[in-house]
Amino acid sequence: MIDEPPARAPAPDVRAVGPAGPAGSDADGWSASEIAALAIIATAGFMVSVILSMLVPVLPLIATDTGSSATSTEWLLTSALLAAAVAVPIAGRLGDLFGKRLMLMVSAGFLVAGSLICALSHSLVPLVIGRSVTGLSVAAVPLGISLITLTLPPRRAMLGVALVSAMLGIGGALALPLAGFIGEHADYHLLFWICVAGGIVSLVGTWFFITEPAQRAPGRFDLPGAILLALGLVCLLLPLSEAAVWGWGSPRTIGLLAVAAGLLVVFVLIERRVSSPLVDIAVNAKPALLRTNIASVCVGFALFASFIGTAAYVQAPPASGYGFGASIVVGGLCLLPSGAGMLALSPVSAMMTRRFGPKITLCTGALVVAAGFVIRIALTGQLWEIVLGTTVAGAGTGIAYAAMPALIALGAPSAELAAANGLNTLSRASGSSLASAVGGTILASSVVVVGGVAMPSLTAYRLLFILCAVAAVLGAGIALLVPYPPGFTPLRNAQAAEPDWHPSSADETPV
């Protein structure tokens, strides 16, 4: 139903509500309930990051087991990506309306159900269905971050968000060597059973250990807007995922991108007029959120290119001019220090945000990412040099990712926090999808033939890394342009007992 939007009432301030008492207090030490809640949310984030990348090393095994082609098994990755893109903004809005804790449990339920379907399947169609259901669980990331922001005292919330962001990185980095090891020494279905166990822990833990403020956003769920957005995102991300196979000039690629553009334009026009929009266009178009999300696209681009440019890179034979003939397990292990760096630097990121403000932290992280890719461009002779460059880029990504929710919290009304975090997560994923499409095209454009097998040349990889460095620098520049809300001064807040970075009320949103 389309009508004129009513005057928006200020959302109630929920900063004083939470399981740890008033958010303005910061007693020494963490309470047991806070540690348990943070551990559960971090586990959910870890499992979500694992499911998105764990099948990459075992796709050939799945193709053999199911009697499918390599192109068909790629749908195990694509289906999860598409489902995640659709679920994240929708679950964020549902979380604002009906409770973030409830939707976090629903997301964990999708993880259990989807992984169980895959664990019991030996043919491609049910595996793709299971992966699609599993992809819906990615919404747990913005929901969990929103819960941390709303329920922990600000100082500890910063550290909690940084820790969850780090778990996203270390989960993705650990998934590749773990999957490679299991693929070599056990049945790949064990990966799905691990995800079932992780999902059950997240589901049960959320029920017992996580509470949230009773405040809910006003309005109702915009079902027509959700359908329109879902169609637009599928039409956008599907050709990006398949562009390397279909070709950028393919009628399917061009047609779907054109349809996506049309659907998303219509979505924006309609959402500006409905009384209870799925995405508040007016709020998210303001500089604070818009620029944060654009910077997130840039950093998301660089992160994904780091993954696709490391494992396959070191596994290539030395005759390629750059590879080291590493095994699948070693190729995955080369990414592990990157995830460990994210985890080690999570308290540093929180400290930087508290002391200098989140946009400086985001800028710094993006520049560190760029430095990592400069190392990848310049140093190619030794395996440790590859690991060094990847680790620096990963550490920078962890710093940057930890700052994004803080900027979202400063710019978004508290009643729309989960939806705003969902849109930010979607922005990162869109950057990664774009990196996959562009990176695949670049790596296929310049090849060398070794033993009758064509593989990307060193020039192609360097071009990809140059684009990543440029994207990261662009993200850093955009981060510096993100405005803070009136009255927010990082240096002043760092000296106070509690830096005020919790969600603003709607009438305090920066212009």
C-alpha positions as CSV (number, residue, x, y, z in Angstrom):
1,M,0.0,0.0,0.0
2,I,1.5,3.3,-1.1
3,D,0.7,6.5,0.8
4,E,2.3,9.6,2.1
5,P,4.7,8.9,5.0
6,P,3.6,10.2,8.4
7,A,5.8,12.4,10.4
8,R,8.4,10.3,12.0
9,A,8.4,10.3,15.8
10,P,11.7,10.2,17.6
11,A,12.6,6.6,18.4
12,P,13.0,5.9,22.1
13,D,16.6,5.9,23.4
14,V,17.4,2.3,24.3
15,R,20.9,2.9,25.5
16,A,19.9,2.5,29.2
17,V,18.5,-1.0,28.6
18,G,20.3,-4.3,28.4
19,P,21.4,-7.3,30.4
20,A,24.4,-5.6,31.7
21,G,22.5,-2.7,33.2
22,P,22.6,0.8,32.0
23,A,24.7,1.2,28.9
24,G,26.2,4.3,30.3
25,S,27.9,2.4,33.0
26,D,31.1,0.4,32.6
27,A,31.9,-1.6,35.7
28,D,35.4,-3.1,35.8
29,G,35.5,-6.4,34.1
30,W,33.1,-8.4,32.0
31,S,30.1,-10.1,33.6
32,A,29.6,-13.8,32.9
33,S,26.4,-13.0,31.0
34,E,28.2,-10.5,28.8
35,I,31.0,-13.0,28.0
36,A,28.5,-15.7,27.2
37,A,26.4,-13.5,25.0
38,L,29.4,-12.3,23.1
39,A,30.8,-15.8,22.7
40,I,27.5,-17.0,21.2
41,I,27.3,-14.1,18.7
42,A,31.0,-14.5,17.8
43,T,30.3,-18.3,17.2
44,A,27.4,-17.4,14.9
45,G,29.6,-15.0,12.9
46,F,32.4,-17.6,12.7
47,M,30.1,-20.3,11.4
48,V,28.5,-17.9,8.8
49,S,32.0,-17.0,7.5
50,V,32.9,-20.7,7.3
51,I,29.9,-21.7,5.3
52,L,30.5,-19.1,2.6
53,S,34.0,-20.4,1.7
54,M,34.3,-24.0,2.9
55,L,33.2,-25.7,-0.3
56,V,35.7,-24.1,-2.6
57,P,38.4,-26.7,-2.1
58,V,36.0,-29.7,-2.3
59,L,34.0,-28.7,-5.3
60,P,35.8,-31.3,-7.6
61,L,35.0,-34.0,-5.0
62,I,31.3,-33.0,-5.0
63,A,31.2,-33.0,-8.8
64,T,32.6,-36.5,-8.8
65,D,30.3,-37.7,-6.1
66,T,27.2,-36.3,-7.7
67,G,28.1,-36.9,-11.3
68,S,27.8,-33.2,-12.1
69,S,29.9,-30.8,-14.2
70,A,32.2,-28.2,-12.7
71,T,29.9,-25.5,-13.9
72,S,26.8,-27.1,-12.2
73,T,28.6,-27.5,-8.9
74,E,29.4,-23.8,-8.9
75,W,25.8,-23.3,-8.0
76,L,26.6,-24.5,-4.5
77,L,28.4,-21.2,-4.1
78,T,26.1,-19.0,-6.1
79,S,22.9,-20.2,-4.4
80,A,24.3,-19.4,-1.0
81,L,25.4,-16.0,-2.1
82,L,22.1,-15.1,-3.6
83,A,20.1,-16.3,-0.6
84,A,22.4,-14.4,1.7
85,A,22.0,-11.2,-0.3
86,V,18.2,-11.5,-0.1
87,A,18.1,-12.5,3.6
88,V,20.3,-9.8,5.1
89,P,18.2,-6.7,4.5
90,I,14.9,-8.5,5.0
91,A,16.0,-10.1,8.3
92,G,17.4,-6.8,9.5
93,R,14.0,-5.1,9.1
94,L,12.2,-8.1,10.7
95,G,14.7,-7.8,13.6
96,D,13.8,-4.2,14.1
97,L,10.1,-5.0,14.0
98,F,9.9,-8.2,15.9
99,G,13.2,-8.6,17.8
100,K,16.8,-9.1,16.8
101,R,17.2,-12.0,19.2
102,L,14.3,-13.8,17.6
103,M,15.6,-13.3,14.1
104,L,19.1,-14.4,15.3
105,M,17.6,-17.7,16.4
106,V,15.8,-18.0,13.1
107,S,19.1,-17.4,11.3
108,A,20.7,-20.1,13.4
109,G,17.8,-22.4,12.6
110,F,18.4,-21.9,8.9
111,L,22.1,-22.8,9.4
112,V,21.1,-26.1,11.1
113,A,18.4,-27.0,8.6
114,G,20.4,-26.1,5.5
115,S,23.5,-27.9,6.7
116,L,21.5,-31.0,7.7
117,I,19.9,-31.1,4.2
118,C,23.4,-31.0,2.7
119,A,24.8,-33.5,5.1
120,L,22.2,-36.1,4.1
121,S,22.4,-35.4,0.4
122,H,24.4,-37.1,-2.4
123,S,22.9,-35.5,-5.4
124,L,23.3,-31.9,-6.7
125,V,19.7,-30.6,-6.5
126,P,19.2,-31.2,-2.7
127,L,22.7,-29.9,-2.1
128,V,21.8,-26.7,-3.9
129,I,18.6,-26.4,-1.9
130,G,20.4,-27.0,1.3
131,R,23.0,-24.4,0.5
132,S,20.3,-21.9,-0.4
133,V,18.7,-22.5,3.0
134,T,22.1,-22.2,4.7
135,G,22.8,-18.9,2.9
136,L,19.8,-17.4,4.7
137,S,21.8,-17.7,8.0
138,V,24.2,-15.0,6.9
139,A,21.7,-12.5,8.3
140,A,23.1,-13.5,11.8
141,V,26.0,-11.2,11.3
142,P,24.2,-7.8,11.2
143,L,21.7,-9.0,13.7
144,G,24.4,-10.1,16.2
145,I,26.3,-6.8,15.7
146,S,23.1,-4.8,16.3
147,L,22.5,-6.8,19.6
148,I,26.0,-6.1,20.8
149,T,25.6,-2.4,20.0
150,L,22.4,-2.1,21.8
151,T,22.9,-4.2,24.9
152,L,26.6,-3.8,26.0
153,P,28.0,-0.7,27.6
154,P,29.7,1.4,24.8
155,R,33.3,0.7,25.7
156,R,32.7,-3.1,25.7
157,A,30.4,-2.9,22.7
158,M,33.3,-1.5,20.6
159,L,35.5,-4.4,21.6
160,G,32.7,-6.9,21.0
161,V,32.0,-5.6,17.5
162,A,35.7,-5.7,16.7
163,L,35.9,-9.3,18.0
164,V,32.9,-10.4,15.9
165,S,34.3,-8.7,12.8
166,A,37.6,-10.5,13.4
167,M,35.8,-13.9,13.7
168,L,34.3,-13.3,10.3
169,G,37.9,-13.1,8.9
170,I,39.4,-16.0,10.8
171,G,36.4,-18.2,10.0
172,G,36.8,-17.6,6.3
173,A,40.6,-18.1,6.5
174,L,40.3,-21.3,8.6
175,A,37.5,-22.8,6.3
176,L,39.8,-23.3,3.3
177,P,42.6,-25.4,5.0
178,L,40.0,-27.3,7.1
179,A,38.0,-28.1,4.0
180,G,41.1,-29.1,2.1
181,F,42.2,-31.4,4.9
182,I,38.8,-33.1,5.3
183,G,38.5,-33.4,1.5
184,E,41.9,-35.3,1.4
185,H,41.4,-37.5,4.5
186,A,37.7,-37.9,5.1
187,D,34.2,-37.6,3.6
188,Y,33.4,-34.0,2.6
189,H,29.9,-34.4,4.3
190,L,31.8,-34.0,7.6
191,L,31.9,-30.2,6.8
192,F,28.2,-30.0,6.8
193,W,27.9,-31.9,10.1
194,I,30.4,-29.4,11.7
195,C,28.0,-26.6,10.5
196,V,25.0,-28.5,12.0
197,A,26.8,-28.6,15.4
198,G,27.8,-24.9,15.2
199,G,24.3,-23.9,14.3
200,I,22.9,-25.8,17.3
201,V,25.3,-24.1,19.6
202,S,24.3,-20.7,18.2
203,L,20.6,-21.5,18.4
204,V,20.6,-22.9,22.0
205,G,23.1,-20.3,23.2
206,T,21.0,-17.4,21.8
207,W,17.9,-18.8,23.6
208,F,19.7,-19.1,27.0
209,F,22.2,-16.3,27.1
210,I,21.1,-13.4,25.0
211,T,18.5,-10.7,25.9
212,E,17.7,-7.4,24.2
213,P,15.8,-4.2,24.8
214,A,12.1,-4.4,24.6
215,Q,11.9,-1.5,22.2
216,R,10.6,-2.3,18.7
217,A,10.4,-0.2,15.6
218,P,6.9,1.1,14.7
219,G,5.2,0.0,11.5
220,R,4.7,-3.2,9.6
221,F,6.7,-5.4,7.3
222,D,6.8,-4.2,3.7
223,L,6.2,-7.5,1.8
224,P,5.9,-6.0,-1.7
225,G,9.2,-4.0,-1.1
226,A,10.9,-7.2,0.1
227,I,9.9,-9.1,-3.1
228,L,11.0,-6.2,-5.3
229,L,14.3,-5.9,-3.5
230,A,14.9,-9.7,-3.7
231,L,14.3,-9.8,-7.4
232,G,16.5,-6.8,-8.0
233,L,19.4,-8.3,-5.9
234,V,19.1,-11.7,-7.7
235,C,19.2,-10.0,-11.1
236,L,22.2,-8.0,-10.0
237,L,24.3,-10.6,-8.2
238,L,23.6,-13.6,-10.5
239,P,25.3,-12.1,-13.6
240,L,28.2,-10.8,-11.4
241,S,28.7,-14.3,-10.2
242,E,28.5,-15.9,-13.6
243,A,30.1,-13.1,-15.7
244,A,33.4,-15.0,-16.1
245,V,31.4,-17.9,-17.6
246,W,28.7,-16.1,-19.5
247,G,30.9,-13.2,-20.6
248,W,30.3,-9.5,-20.0
249,G,28.8,-9.1,-23.5
250,S,26.4,-12.1,-23.1
251,P,22.7,-11.2,-23.6
252,R,22.0,-12.9,-20.2
253,T,24.6,-10.7,-18.4
254,I,23.5,-7.5,-20.0
255,G,19.8,-8.3,-19.8
256,L,19.9,-9.2,-16.1
257,L,22.0,-6.2,-15.2
258,A,19.5,-4.0,-17.0
259,V,16.5,-5.6,-15.3
260,A,18.3,-5.2,-11.9
261,A,18.9,-1.5,-12.5
262,G,15.2,-1.0,-13.4
263,L,13.9,-3.0,-10.4
264,L,16.2,-1.3,-7.9
265,V,15.2,2.2,-9.3
266,V,11.6,1.3,-8.9
267,F,12.3,-0.1,-5.4
268,V,13.9,3.2,-4.3
269,L,11.0,5.3,-5.8
270,I,8.4,3.2,-4.0
271,E,10.2,2.9,-0.7
272,R,10.3,6.7,-0.5
273,R,6.5,6.8,-0.4
274,V,5.5,3.9,1.8
275,S,4.7,4.6,5.4
276,S,6.7,1.6,6.7
277,P,9.5,1.0,4.2
278,L,11.8,-2.1,4.2
279,V,14.7,0.3,3.7
280,D,14.4,3.9,4.9
281,I,15.7,5.6,1.8
282,A,15.7,9.0,3.4
283,V,17.9,7.9,6.4
284,N,20.2,5.7,4.4
285,A,20.8,8.3,1.7
286,K,22.2,10.7,4.3
287,P,26.0,11.2,4.0
288,A,26.8,9.3,7.2
289,L,25.3,6.0,6.1
290,L,25.7,6.4,2.3
291,R,29.4,7.1,2.4
292,T,30.0,4.4,5.0
293,N,28.3,1.9,2.7
294,I,30.2,3.0,-0.4
295,A,33.5,2.6,1.6
296,S,32.3,-0.8,2.6
297,V,31.8,-1.8,-1.0
298,C,35.5,-0.8,-1.7
299,V,36.9,-2.8,1.3
300,G,34.7,-5.8,0.5
301,F,36.1,-5.8,-3.0
302,A,39.6,-5.9,-1.7
303,L,39.0,-8.6,0.8
304,F,37.4,-11.1,-1.6
305,A,40.2,-10.5,-4.2
306,S,42.7,-11.4,-1.4
307,F,41.0,-14.8,-1.1
308,I,40.8,-15.6,-4.8
309,G,44.4,-14.3,-5.3
310,T,46.1,-16.4,-2.6
311,A,45.1,-20.1,-2.4
312,A,45.2,-20.7,-6.2
313,Y,48.2,-18.4,-6.5
314,V,50.5,-20.5,-4.3
315,Q,49.0,-23.8,-5.6
316,A,50.1,-23.0,-9.2
317,P,53.3,-24.8,-10.3
318,P,56.6,-22.9,-10.3
319,A,56.7,-23.1,-14.1
320,S,53.8,-20.5,-14.1
321,G,56.4,-17.9,-13.1
322,Y,54.9,-17.2,-9.6
323,G,53.4,-20.4,-8.0
324,F,55.0,-22.7,-5.5
325,G,53.1,-26.0,-6.3
326,A,51.5,-26.0,-2.8
327,S,48.8,-28.5,-1.8
328,I,45.2,-27.4,-1.2
329,V,45.8,-27.6,2.5
330,V,49.0,-25.4,2.4
331,G,47.2,-23.0,0.0
332,G,44.4,-22.6,2.6
333,L,46.9,-22.3,5.5
334,C,48.5,-19.3,3.8
335,L,45.3,-17.4,4.6
336,L,45.2,-18.4,8.2
337,P,47.7,-15.7,9.5
338,S,45.4,-13.2,7.8
339,G,42.5,-14.3,10.0
340,A,44.7,-14.5,13.1
341,G,45.9,-10.9,12.4
342,M,42.2,-9.8,12.4
343,L,41.7,-11.5,15.8
344,A,44.9,-10.1,17.3
345,L,44.1,-6.5,16.2
346,S,40.5,-6.5,17.3
347,P,41.3,-4.7,20.6
348,V,43.5,-2.3,18.8
349,S,40.7,-1.5,16.4
350,A,38.4,-0.9,19.3
351,M,41.0,1.4,21.0
352,M,41.4,3.4,17.8
353,T,37.7,3.8,17.5
354,R,37.4,5.0,21.0
355,R,40.4,7.4,20.8
356,F,40.1,8.8,17.3
357,G,36.6,7.9,16.1
358,P,35.4,5.2,13.7
359,K,36.0,7.0,10.5
360,I,39.7,7.4,11.2
361,T,39.8,3.7,12.1
362,L,38.1,2.8,8.8
363,C,40.5,5.0,6.9
364,T,43.5,3.5,8.6
365,G,42.3,-0.1,8.0
366,A,41.7,0.6,4.3
367,L,45.2,2.1,3.9
368,V,46.7,-1.0,5.6
369,V,44.8,-3.1,3.1
370,A,46.3,-1.1,0.3
371,A,49.8,-1.6,1.8
372,G,49.2,-5.3,1.8
373,F,48.4,-5.4,-1.9
374,V,51.4,-3.3,-2.6
375,I,53.5,-6.0,-1.0
376,R,51.7,-8.6,-3.1
377,I,52.6,-6.7,-6.2
378,A,56.2,-6.1,-5.4
379,L,57.2,-9.4,-3.6
380,T,56.6,-12.6,-5.4
381,G,59.8,-14.7,-5.0
382,Q,59.2,-16.5,-1.6
383,L,56.2,-18.1,0.0
384,W,56.6,-16.1,3.1
385,E,56.4,-12.9,1.1
386,I,53.0,-14.0,-0.2
387,V,51.8,-14.8,3.3
388,L,53.1,-11.4,4.6
389,G,51.2,-9.4,2.0
390,T,48.0,-11.4,2.5
391,T,48.4,-11.0,6.3
392,V,48.8,-7.3,6.1
393,A,45.8,-7.0,3.8
394,G,43.7,-9.2,6.1
395,A,44.7,-7.3,9.2
396,G,43.7,-4.0,7.5
397,T,40.4,-5.5,6.6
398,G,39.8,-6.6,10.2
399,I,40.4,-3.0,11.4
400,A,38.2,-1.6,8.7
401,Y,35.3,-4.0,9.2
402,A,35.3,-3.4,13.0
403,A,34.8,0.3,12.4
404,M,31.9,0.0,10.0
405,P,29.2,-1.0,12.6
406,A,30.4,1.9,14.8
407,L,29.8,4.4,12.0
408,I,26.4,2.8,11.3
409,A,25.5,3.0,15.0
410,L,26.3,6.8,14.9
411,G,24.3,7.4,11.8
412,A,21.2,5.2,12.2
413,P,18.2,5.6,14.3
414,S,18.1,3.0,17.1
415,A,14.8,1.6,15.9
416,E,16.3,0.9,12.5
417,L,19.7,-0.3,13.6
418,A,19.5,-3.9,12.4
419,A,18.2,-2.9,9.0
420,A,21.0,-0.4,8.7
421,N,23.6,-3.0,9.6
422,G,22.0,-5.4,7.2
423,L,22.4,-2.9,4.4
424,N,26.0,-2.4,5.3
425,T,26.6,-6.1,5.3
426,L,24.9,-6.2,1.9
427,S,27.3,-3.5,0.7
428,R,30.3,-5.5,1.7
429,A,28.9,-8.6,0.0
430,S,28.2,-6.6,-3.2
431,G,31.8,-5.5,-3.2
432,S,32.9,-9.1,-2.9
433,S,30.6,-10.2,-5.7
434,L,32.0,-7.4,-7.9
435,A,35.5,-8.5,-7.1
436,S,34.6,-12.1,-8.1
437,A,33.3,-10.9,-11.4
438,V,36.0,-8.5,-12.2
439,G,38.8,-10.7,-10.8
440,G,37.6,-13.7,-12.8
441,T,37.6,-11.7,-16.0
442,I,41.1,-10.3,-15.3
443,L,42.6,-13.6,-14.4
444,A,41.1,-15.2,-17.6
445,S,42.3,-12.3,-19.8
446,S,46.0,-13.1,-19.5
447,V,47.1,-16.7,-19.1
448,V,50.1,-19.0,-19.4
449,V,50.0,-22.6,-20.4
450,V,51.8,-25.1,-18.2
451,G,51.6,-28.8,-19.0
452,G,48.7,-28.1,-21.3
453,V,46.7,-26.3,-18.6
454,A,45.9,-22.6,-19.0
455,M,46.3,-20.6,-15.8
456,P,46.4,-16.9,-14.9
457,S,49.7,-15.1,-15.5
458,L,51.6,-13.1,-13.0
459,T,50.6,-9.9,-14.9
460,A,47.0,-10.7,-14.4
461,Y,47.4,-11.2,-10.7
462,R,49.3,-8.0,-10.4
463,L,46.6,-6.1,-12.3
464,L,44.0,-7.5,-9.9
465,F,46.1,-6.5,-6.9
466,I,46.5,-3.0,-8.3
467,L,42.7,-2.7,-8.6
468,C,42.4,-3.9,-5.0
469,A,44.9,-1.3,-3.7
470,V,43.1,1.5,-5.6
471,A,39.7,0.3,-4.2
472,A,41.1,0.3,-0.7
473,V,42.6,3.8,-1.1
474,L,39.3,5.0,-2.5
475,G,37.5,3.5,0.5
476,A,39.9,5.3,2.8
477,G,39.2,8.6,1.2
478,I,35.5,8.2,1.3
479,A,35.7,7.2,5.0
480,L,37.3,10.6,5.8
481,L,34.2,12.3,4.3
482,V,31.7,10.5,6.6
483,P,30.2,13.1,8.9
484,Y,29.8,12.6,12.6
485,P,26.5,13.5,14.4
486,P,26.2,16.9,16.0
487,G,28.1,17.0,19.3
488,F,30.3,13.9,18.6
489,T,34.0,14.7,19.2
490,P,36.2,11.5,19.4
491,L,39.0,13.1,21.4
492,R,36.5,14.5,24.0
493,N,34.6,11.2,24.2
494,A,37.8,9.2,24.6
495,Q,38.5,11.1,27.8
496,A,35.0,10.6,29.1
497,A,34.0,7.5,31.1
498,E,32.0,6.3,28.2
499,P,32.3,7.3,24.6
500,D,28.8,7.8,23.2
501,W,28.7,5.8,20.0
502,H,25.4,4.0,20.6
503,P,22.6,4.5,18.0
504,S,21.2,7.9,17.8
505,S,17.5,8.7,18.0
506,A,15.8,9.5,14.8
507,D,15.8,13.2,15.5
508,E,19.6,13.1,16.1
509,T,20.6,11.5,12.8
510,P,23.3,13.6,11.1
511,V,22.5,15.5,8.1
